[in-house]
Amino acid sequence: MDDRYYMQKALEQARMAAERGEVPVGAVVVCRDRIIARTHNLTETLHDVTAHAEMQAITAAADALGGKYLDVCTLYVTVEPCPMCAGAIGWAQTGRLVYGAADPKRGYTLTAPGVLHPKTEVTAGVLADECGELMRSFFQARRG
């Protein structure tokens, strides 16, 4: 399995979010070549501004592992994390972060580039066009 494969799984989650009226961001956590968490945004469903896909993924993965650190895991997310999520990714000491589309307005690299754990490896732009198009079409339909 490679980054594109797992990002496709995150995109499946993002599409599920869109179908439910949630901002279409999906995330999966992979540990030792196995998906241990699959999530998407739940902010509308849970009436919780912190229920971003990444936050849900971190919680589910920590529960699956029985510990709070994700240092041996990779988090795949369809859109660049916001500063809140990047902070949580940092506190979880996530081993690797892979994201699709950049978020030039609210992404962590704009306002908090140093928030991740120093050992976290970052790969950006995996299936970026597909991830970005899902976001664009979702918001165009809402403004429509």
PyMOL CGO cylinders between C-alpha atoms (Angstrom):
from pymol import cmd
from pymol.cgo import CYLINDER

trace = [
    CYLINDER, 0.00, 0.00, 0.00, 1.19, 3.52, -0.67, 0.3, 1, 1, 1, 1, 1, 1,
    CYLINDER, 1.19, 3.52, -0.67, 0.21, 7.10, 0.21, 0.3, 1, 1, 1, 1, 1, 1,
    CYLINDER, 0.21, 7.10, 0.21, -2.21, 7.34, -2.72, 0.3, 1, 1, 1, 1, 1, 1,
    CYLINDER, -2.21, 7.34, -2.72, -4.05, 4.21, -1.59, 0.3, 1, 1, 1, 1, 1, 1,
    CYLINDER, -4.05, 4.21, -1.59, -4.56, 5.49, 1.94, 0.3, 1, 1, 1, 1, 1, 1,
    CYLINDER, -4.56, 5.49, 1.94, -5.48, 8.98, 0.72, 0.3, 1, 1, 1, 1, 1, 1,
    CYLINDER, -5.48, 8.98, 0.72, -8.20, 7.34, -1.40, 0.3, 1, 1, 1, 1, 1, 1,
    CYLINDER, -8.20, 7.34, -1.40, -9.54, 5.84, 1.84, 0.3, 1, 1, 1, 1, 1, 1,
    CYLINDER, -9.54, 5.84, 1.84, -9.52, 9.30, 3.42, 0.3, 1, 1, 1, 1, 1, 1,
    CYLINDER, -9.52, 9.30, 3.42, -11.35, 10.65, 0.37, 0.3, 1, 1, 1, 1, 1, 1,
    CYLINDER, -11.35, 10.65, 0.37, -14.04, 8.00, 0.86, 0.3, 1, 1, 1, 1, 1, 1,
    CYLINDER, -14.04, 8.00, 0.86, -14.53, 9.39, 4.37, 0.3, 1, 1, 1, 1, 1, 1,
    CYLINDER, -14.53, 9.39, 4.37, -14.63, 12.95, 3.02, 0.3, 1, 1, 1, 1, 1, 1,
    CYLINDER, -14.63, 12.95, 3.02, -17.36, 11.99, 0.56, 0.3, 1, 1, 1, 1, 1, 1,
    CYLINDER, -17.36, 11.99, 0.56, -19.35, 10.46, 3.41, 0.3, 1, 1, 1, 1, 1, 1,
    CYLINDER, -19.35, 10.46, 3.41, -19.02, 13.75, 5.28, 0.3, 1, 1, 1, 1, 1, 1,
    CYLINDER, -19.02, 13.75, 5.28, -20.30, 15.71, 2.28, 0.3, 1, 1, 1, 1, 1, 1,
    CYLINDER, -20.30, 15.71, 2.28, -23.30, 13.39, 1.93, 0.3, 1, 1, 1, 1, 1, 1,
    CYLINDER, -23.30, 13.39, 1.93, -24.17, 14.23, 5.56, 0.3, 1, 1, 1, 1, 1, 1,
    CYLINDER, -24.17, 14.23, 5.56, -23.81, 17.98, 5.08, 0.3, 1, 1, 1, 1, 1, 1,
    CYLINDER, -23.81, 17.98, 5.08, -20.44, 18.11, 6.82, 0.3, 1, 1, 1, 1, 1, 1,
    CYLINDER, -20.44, 18.11, 6.82, -17.44, 19.93, 5.36, 0.3, 1, 1, 1, 1, 1, 1,
    CYLINDER, -17.44, 19.93, 5.36, -15.83, 17.13, 3.31, 0.3, 1, 1, 1, 1, 1, 1,
    CYLINDER, -15.83, 17.13, 3.31, -12.66, 16.36, 5.19, 0.3, 1, 1, 1, 1, 1, 1,
    CYLINDER, -12.66, 16.36, 5.19, -11.74, 12.75, 5.78, 0.3, 1, 1, 1, 1, 1, 1,
    CYLINDER, -11.74, 12.75, 5.78, -8.95, 11.09, 7.72, 0.3, 1, 1, 1, 1, 1, 1,
    CYLINDER, -8.95, 11.09, 7.72, -7.49, 7.66, 8.28, 0.3, 1, 1, 1, 1, 1, 1,
    CYLINDER, -7.49, 7.66, 8.28, -4.75, 6.53, 10.65, 0.3, 1, 1, 1, 1, 1, 1,
    CYLINDER, -4.75, 6.53, 10.65, -2.45, 3.74, 9.54, 0.3, 1, 1, 1, 1, 1, 1,
    CYLINDER, -2.45, 3.74, 9.54, -0.29, 1.78, 11.94, 0.3, 1, 1, 1, 1, 1, 1,
    CYLINDER, -0.29, 1.78, 11.94, 2.02, -0.97, 10.69, 0.3, 1, 1, 1, 1, 1, 1,
    CYLINDER, 2.02, -0.97, 10.69, 0.24, -1.13, 7.30, 0.3, 1, 1, 1, 1, 1, 1,
    CYLINDER, 0.24, -1.13, 7.30, -3.21, -1.43, 8.90, 0.3, 1, 1, 1, 1, 1, 1,
    CYLINDER, -3.21, -1.43, 8.90, -5.96, 1.20, 9.07, 0.3, 1, 1, 1, 1, 1, 1,
    CYLINDER, -5.96, 1.20, 9.07, -6.85, 1.63, 12.74, 0.3, 1, 1, 1, 1, 1, 1,
    CYLINDER, -6.85, 1.63, 12.74, -9.12, 4.68, 12.40, 0.3, 1, 1, 1, 1, 1, 1,
    CYLINDER, -9.12, 4.68, 12.40, -11.44, 6.01, 9.67, 0.3, 1, 1, 1, 1, 1, 1,
    CYLINDER, -11.44, 6.01, 9.67, -13.22, 9.28, 10.30, 0.3, 1, 1, 1, 1, 1, 1,
    CYLINDER, -13.22, 9.28, 10.30, -14.58, 12.47, 8.84, 0.3, 1, 1, 1, 1, 1, 1,
    CYLINDER, -14.58, 12.47, 8.84, -15.74, 15.85, 10.06, 0.3, 1, 1, 1, 1, 1, 1,
    CYLINDER, -15.74, 15.85, 10.06, -18.59, 15.65, 12.56, 0.3, 1, 1, 1, 1, 1, 1,
    CYLINDER, -18.59, 15.65, 12.56, -18.89, 19.28, 13.62, 0.3, 1, 1, 1, 1, 1, 1,
    CYLINDER, -18.89, 19.28, 13.62, -22.50, 19.66, 12.41, 0.3, 1, 1, 1, 1, 1, 1,
    CYLINDER, -22.50, 19.66, 12.41, -23.62, 16.23, 13.62, 0.3, 1, 1, 1, 1, 1, 1,
    CYLINDER, -23.62, 16.23, 13.62, -22.15, 16.66, 17.10, 0.3, 1, 1, 1, 1, 1, 1,
    CYLINDER, -22.15, 16.66, 17.10, -22.67, 20.44, 17.33, 0.3, 1, 1, 1, 1, 1, 1,
    CYLINDER, -22.67, 20.44, 17.33, -19.00, 20.61, 18.27, 0.3, 1, 1, 1, 1, 1, 1,
    CYLINDER, -19.00, 20.61, 18.27, -16.51, 22.95, 16.60, 0.3, 1, 1, 1, 1, 1, 1,
    CYLINDER, -16.51, 22.95, 16.60, -13.65, 20.68, 17.68, 0.3, 1, 1, 1, 1, 1, 1,
    CYLINDER, -13.65, 20.68, 17.68, -15.06, 17.56, 15.95, 0.3, 1, 1, 1, 1, 1, 1,
    CYLINDER, -15.06, 17.56, 15.95, -12.74, 17.85, 12.95, 0.3, 1, 1, 1, 1, 1, 1,
    CYLINDER, -12.74, 17.85, 12.95, -11.77, 14.69, 11.09, 0.3, 1, 1, 1, 1, 1, 1,
    CYLINDER, -11.77, 14.69, 11.09, -8.24, 14.80, 12.49, 0.3, 1, 1, 1, 1, 1, 1,
    CYLINDER, -8.24, 14.80, 12.49, -9.43, 15.12, 16.09, 0.3, 1, 1, 1, 1, 1, 1,
    CYLINDER, -9.43, 15.12, 16.09, -11.79, 12.20, 15.62, 0.3, 1, 1, 1, 1, 1, 1,
    CYLINDER, -11.79, 12.20, 15.62, -9.01, 10.15, 14.03, 0.3, 1, 1, 1, 1, 1, 1,
    CYLINDER, -9.01, 10.15, 14.03, -6.54, 10.84, 16.82, 0.3, 1, 1, 1, 1, 1, 1,
    CYLINDER, -6.54, 10.84, 16.82, -9.09, 9.81, 19.46, 0.3, 1, 1, 1, 1, 1, 1,
    CYLINDER, -9.09, 9.81, 19.46, -10.08, 6.63, 17.62, 0.3, 1, 1, 1, 1, 1, 1,
    CYLINDER, -10.08, 6.63, 17.62, -6.47, 5.65, 16.91, 0.3, 1, 1, 1, 1, 1, 1,
    CYLINDER, -6.47, 5.65, 16.91, -5.35, 6.24, 20.50, 0.3, 1, 1, 1, 1, 1, 1,
    CYLINDER, -5.35, 6.24, 20.50, -8.26, 4.10, 21.67, 0.3, 1, 1, 1, 1, 1, 1,
    CYLINDER, -8.26, 4.10, 21.67, -7.33, 1.33, 19.22, 0.3, 1, 1, 1, 1, 1, 1,
    CYLINDER, -7.33, 1.33, 19.22, -3.71, 1.40, 20.39, 0.3, 1, 1, 1, 1, 1, 1,
    CYLINDER, -3.71, 1.40, 20.39, -4.51, 1.75, 24.07, 0.3, 1, 1, 1, 1, 1, 1,
    CYLINDER, -4.51, 1.75, 24.07, -2.23, 4.77, 24.41, 0.3, 1, 1, 1, 1, 1, 1,
    CYLINDER, -2.23, 4.77, 24.41, -2.11, 8.46, 23.59, 0.3, 1, 1, 1, 1, 1, 1,
    CYLINDER, -2.11, 8.46, 23.59, 0.97, 8.56, 21.36, 0.3, 1, 1, 1, 1, 1, 1,
    CYLINDER, 0.97, 8.56, 21.36, 0.77, 7.86, 17.63, 0.3, 1, 1, 1, 1, 1, 1,
    CYLINDER, 0.77, 7.86, 17.63, 4.51, 7.91, 17.00, 0.3, 1, 1, 1, 1, 1, 1,
    CYLINDER, 4.51, 7.91, 17.00, 4.40, 4.71, 14.95, 0.3, 1, 1, 1, 1, 1, 1,
    CYLINDER, 4.40, 4.71, 14.95, 1.39, 5.87, 12.93, 0.3, 1, 1, 1, 1, 1, 1,
    CYLINDER, 1.39, 5.87, 12.93, 0.65, 7.89, 9.81, 0.3, 1, 1, 1, 1, 1, 1,
    CYLINDER, 0.65, 7.89, 9.81, -2.34, 10.23, 9.70, 0.3, 1, 1, 1, 1, 1, 1,
    CYLINDER, -2.34, 10.23, 9.70, -3.79, 10.78, 6.23, 0.3, 1, 1, 1, 1, 1, 1,
    CYLINDER, -3.79, 10.78, 6.23, -6.11, 13.76, 5.87, 0.3, 1, 1, 1, 1, 1, 1,
    CYLINDER, -6.11, 13.76, 5.87, -7.64, 15.18, 2.71, 0.3, 1, 1, 1, 1, 1, 1,
    CYLINDER, -7.64, 15.18, 2.71, -6.99, 18.84, 3.59, 0.3, 1, 1, 1, 1, 1, 1,
    CYLINDER, -6.99, 18.84, 3.59, -4.11, 20.53, 5.40, 0.3, 1, 1, 1, 1, 1, 1,
    CYLINDER, -4.11, 20.53, 5.40, -4.92, 20.54, 9.12, 0.3, 1, 1, 1, 1, 1, 1,
    CYLINDER, -4.92, 20.54, 9.12, -5.93, 23.74, 10.89, 0.3, 1, 1, 1, 1, 1, 1,
    CYLINDER, -5.93, 23.74, 10.89, -3.76, 24.98, 13.78, 0.3, 1, 1, 1, 1, 1, 1,
    CYLINDER, -3.76, 24.98, 13.78, -6.04, 23.28, 16.36, 0.3, 1, 1, 1, 1, 1, 1,
    CYLINDER, -6.04, 23.28, 16.36, -5.70, 19.90, 14.67, 0.3, 1, 1, 1, 1, 1, 1,
    CYLINDER, -5.70, 19.90, 14.67, -1.98, 20.36, 14.01, 0.3, 1, 1, 1, 1, 1, 1,
    CYLINDER, -1.98, 20.36, 14.01, -1.54, 21.04, 17.72, 0.3, 1, 1, 1, 1, 1, 1,
    CYLINDER, -1.54, 21.04, 17.72, -3.31, 17.79, 18.57, 0.3, 1, 1, 1, 1, 1, 1,
    CYLINDER, -3.31, 17.79, 18.57, -1.24, 15.96, 15.95, 0.3, 1, 1, 1, 1, 1, 1,
    CYLINDER, -1.24, 15.96, 15.95, 1.84, 17.38, 17.66, 0.3, 1, 1, 1, 1, 1, 1,
    CYLINDER, 1.84, 17.38, 17.66, 0.70, 16.43, 21.17, 0.3, 1, 1, 1, 1, 1, 1,
    CYLINDER, 0.70, 16.43, 21.17, -0.02, 12.88, 19.94, 0.3, 1, 1, 1, 1, 1, 1,
    CYLINDER, -0.02, 12.88, 19.94, 3.57, 12.79, 18.62, 0.3, 1, 1, 1, 1, 1, 1,
    CYLINDER, 3.57, 12.79, 18.62, 2.22, 11.46, 15.34, 0.3, 1, 1, 1, 1, 1, 1,
    CYLINDER, 2.22, 11.46, 15.34, 5.03, 9.83, 13.37, 0.3, 1, 1, 1, 1, 1, 1,
    CYLINDER, 5.03, 9.83, 13.37, 3.90, 11.02, 9.98, 0.3, 1, 1, 1, 1, 1, 1,
    CYLINDER, 3.90, 11.02, 9.98, 1.31, 13.41, 8.56, 0.3, 1, 1, 1, 1, 1, 1,
    CYLINDER, 1.31, 13.41, 8.56, 0.19, 13.12, 4.94, 0.3, 1, 1, 1, 1, 1, 1,
    CYLINDER, 0.19, 13.12, 4.94, -2.31, 15.60, 3.57, 0.3, 1, 1, 1, 1, 1, 1,
    CYLINDER, -2.31, 15.60, 3.57, -3.92, 16.28, 0.22, 0.3, 1, 1, 1, 1, 1, 1,
    CYLINDER, -3.92, 16.28, 0.22, -5.01, 19.82, -0.57, 0.3, 1, 1, 1, 1, 1, 1,
    CYLINDER, -5.01, 19.82, -0.57, -3.32, 22.82, 0.99, 0.3, 1, 1, 1, 1, 1, 1,
    CYLINDER, -3.32, 22.82, 0.99, -5.52, 25.26, 2.92, 0.3, 1, 1, 1, 1, 1, 1,
    CYLINDER, -5.52, 25.26, 2.92, -4.08, 28.72, 2.22, 0.3, 1, 1, 1, 1, 1, 1,
    CYLINDER, -4.08, 28.72, 2.22, -6.67, 30.44, 4.44, 0.3, 1, 1, 1, 1, 1, 1,
    CYLINDER, -6.67, 30.44, 4.44, -6.78, 28.26, 7.57, 0.3, 1, 1, 1, 1, 1, 1,
    CYLINDER, -6.78, 28.26, 7.57, -3.99, 25.71, 7.28, 0.3, 1, 1, 1, 1, 1, 1,
    CYLINDER, -3.99, 25.71, 7.28, -1.45, 25.33, 10.06, 0.3, 1, 1, 1, 1, 1, 1,
    CYLINDER, -1.45, 25.33, 10.06, 1.51, 26.14, 7.80, 0.3, 1, 1, 1, 1, 1, 1,
    CYLINDER, 1.51, 26.14, 7.80, 0.25, 29.72, 7.50, 0.3, 1, 1, 1, 1, 1, 1,
    CYLINDER, 0.25, 29.72, 7.50, -0.16, 30.56, 11.19, 0.3, 1, 1, 1, 1, 1, 1,
    CYLINDER, -0.16, 30.56, 11.19, 1.54, 27.80, 13.21, 0.3, 1, 1, 1, 1, 1, 1,
    CYLINDER, 1.54, 27.80, 13.21, 4.22, 26.06, 11.14, 0.3, 1, 1, 1, 1, 1, 1,
    CYLINDER, 4.22, 26.06, 11.14, 6.15, 24.93, 14.22, 0.3, 1, 1, 1, 1, 1, 1,
    CYLINDER, 6.15, 24.93, 14.22, 3.26, 23.31, 16.07, 0.3, 1, 1, 1, 1, 1, 1,
    CYLINDER, 3.26, 23.31, 16.07, 3.90, 19.71, 14.98, 0.3, 1, 1, 1, 1, 1, 1,
    CYLINDER, 3.90, 19.71, 14.98, 6.19, 17.45, 16.99, 0.3, 1, 1, 1, 1, 1, 1,
    CYLINDER, 6.19, 17.45, 16.99, 9.79, 17.88, 15.77, 0.3, 1, 1, 1, 1, 1, 1,
    CYLINDER, 9.79, 17.88, 15.77, 9.97, 14.22, 14.71, 0.3, 1, 1, 1, 1, 1, 1,
    CYLINDER, 9.97, 14.22, 14.71, 6.74, 14.28, 12.68, 0.3, 1, 1, 1, 1, 1, 1,
    CYLINDER, 6.74, 14.28, 12.68, 7.47, 13.75, 9.00, 0.3, 1, 1, 1, 1, 1, 1,
    CYLINDER, 7.47, 13.75, 9.00, 5.14, 15.67, 6.66, 0.3, 1, 1, 1, 1, 1, 1,
    CYLINDER, 5.14, 15.67, 6.66, 4.17, 14.83, 3.09, 0.3, 1, 1, 1, 1, 1, 1,
    CYLINDER, 4.17, 14.83, 3.09, 1.90, 17.36, 1.37, 0.3, 1, 1, 1, 1, 1, 1,
    CYLINDER, 1.90, 17.36, 1.37, 0.00, 17.28, -1.89, 0.3, 1, 1, 1, 1, 1, 1,
    CYLINDER, 0.00, 17.28, -1.89, -1.01, 13.62, -2.16, 0.3, 1, 1, 1, 1, 1, 1,
    CYLINDER, -1.01, 13.62, -2.16, -4.03, 13.56, -4.51, 0.3, 1, 1, 1, 1, 1, 1,
    CYLINDER, -4.03, 13.56, -4.51, -4.22, 17.32, -3.94, 0.3, 1, 1, 1, 1, 1, 1,
    CYLINDER, -4.22, 17.32, -3.94, -6.34, 18.02, -7.04, 0.3, 1, 1, 1, 1, 1, 1,
    CYLINDER, -6.34, 18.02, -7.04, -8.97, 15.45, -6.12, 0.3, 1, 1, 1, 1, 1, 1,
    CYLINDER, -8.97, 15.45, -6.12, -9.06, 16.55, -2.49, 0.3, 1, 1, 1, 1, 1, 1,
    CYLINDER, -9.06, 16.55, -2.49, -9.27, 20.22, -3.43, 0.3, 1, 1, 1, 1, 1, 1,
    CYLINDER, -9.27, 20.22, -3.43, -11.99, 19.66, -6.00, 0.3, 1, 1, 1, 1, 1, 1,
    CYLINDER, -11.99, 19.66, -6.00, -14.16, 17.91, -3.44, 0.3, 1, 1, 1, 1, 1, 1,
    CYLINDER, -14.16, 17.91, -3.44, -13.92, 20.96, -1.17, 0.3, 1, 1, 1, 1, 1, 1,
    CYLINDER, -13.92, 20.96, -1.17, -14.53, 23.42, -4.03, 0.3, 1, 1, 1, 1, 1, 1,
    CYLINDER, -14.53, 23.42, -4.03, -17.60, 21.60, -5.32, 0.3, 1, 1, 1, 1, 1, 1,
    CYLINDER, -17.60, 21.60, -5.32, -19.04, 21.26, -1.81, 0.3, 1, 1, 1, 1, 1, 1,
    CYLINDER, -19.04, 21.26, -1.81, -18.80, 25.00, -1.12, 0.3, 1, 1, 1, 1, 1, 1,
    CYLINDER, -18.80, 25.00, -1.12, -19.99, 25.97, -4.61, 0.3, 1, 1, 1, 1, 1, 1,
    CYLINDER, -19.99, 25.97, -4.61, -23.12, 23.85, -4.09, 0.3, 1, 1, 1, 1, 1, 1,
    CYLINDER, -23.12, 23.85, -4.09, -23.76, 25.52, -0.73, 0.3, 1, 1, 1, 1, 1, 1,
    CYLINDER, -23.76, 25.52, -0.73, -23.40, 29.01, -2.17, 0.3, 1, 1, 1, 1, 1, 1,
    CYLINDER, -23.40, 29.01, -2.17, -25.28, 28.01, -5.32, 0.3, 1, 1, 1, 1, 1, 1,
]
cmd.load_cgo(trace, "trace")
